[in-house]
Amino acid sequence: MNHKVLAHGVGFTEGPLWTRDGRLLVVAMSRGLVLEVDLGGDGVVGVIETGGGPNGLAEGPDGAVWAAQNAGAVRPSRSPRPVAPGLQRIDGRIVDDFPVPGALAPNDLTLGPDGRIWFTDPGLPGATTRGRVCALDPASGQAAVLLGGLDFPNGLAFSAEGDVLYLARTDEGRVTRHRWDGERLSWDGVAATLPAGGPDGIALDVDGRLYAAAPDADAVFVFEPDGRLRRRLEFAEPTFPTNLCFAGPDLDRLVVTAAKGGRVVVLDSAAAPAPGLVLPGLQPTA
């Protein structure tokens, strides 16, 4: 798959996010940093230190950015800034910590239909069979466990209506589907099974297609809404793709964090047949 390198040599990259005001953010997990990367190819244009090991990123309805923070439990961090496992709220250059009692290594996150920040906590490397899906109320700072006893829950994404949660299950090599009725989650089957590797970060497009980054397969898999594999996006060199997001004013460019070489890449425009999904309440402001 043809692609353009937007940044390289910036550490273990993860958590790409295109914000409503037109910024591309990624994390350098091994350096305890959130980086702003120019979509046009001018490299890193902004740096915010979170400390520890920031992983996933998501935008809240007020424009603040949230980071899942594993506190260096996944890989050593170069940052001296002390931090506990939990979430962090980033508003401009101000970073507020939201430690979560009992959290081990929060991984990825998204804005939920209830206004809470939903996140996965798979556990520590080598012991991820009791993972959880949790949600944090930004107003109170309180977190609740919505699913427990999971085997390596990873990336997560909501449907356009907010009534279906897609959940990457890395060690199982599949993405599962769960119904949300406003109070609890219920099992709704398997959304997609990867032909190789396990899913890490995931995303949806406006037509309901599912995109899954698969580090061990060195590929991104694209699935139709019915779970059929549409396409396998492969790279000419080892990339270890950890996560992905839709970017650009029209959300028609697929950005992938390629941890091998500490890179951020944008794929050829043919990679995605439809623009990325925008959740209700997160319409662009610019």
Salt bridges, closest charged atoms under 4 A:
ASP21 OD1 - ARG23 NE 3.08
GLU59 OE2 - ARG20 NE 3.43
ASP62 OD2 - ARG89 NH2 2.64
ASP91 OD2 - ARG89 NH1 3.76
ASP97 OD1 - ARG81 NH1 3.33
ASP114 OD2 - ARG116 NE 2.77
ASP121 OD2 - ARG132 NH2 3.19
ASP163 OD2 - ARG179 NH1 3.40
GLU172 OE2 - ARG169 NH2 3.49
GLU172 OE1 - ARG174 NE 2.77
ASP181 OD2 - ARG184 NH1 3.98
GLU183 OE1 - ARG184 NH2 3.77
ASP188 OD2 - ARG177 NE 3.03
ASP188 OD2 - ARG179 NE 3.10
ASP205 OD2 - ARG209 NH1 3.17
ASP207 OD2 - ARG209 NH1 3.19
GLU224 OE1 - ARG209 NE 3.34
GLU224 OE2 - ARG230 NH1 2.83
ASP226 OD2 - ARG228 NE 2.71
GLU234 OE2 - ARG232 NE 3.10
GLU237 OE2 - HIS3 NE2 3.31
GLU237 OE2 - ARG263 NH1 3.17
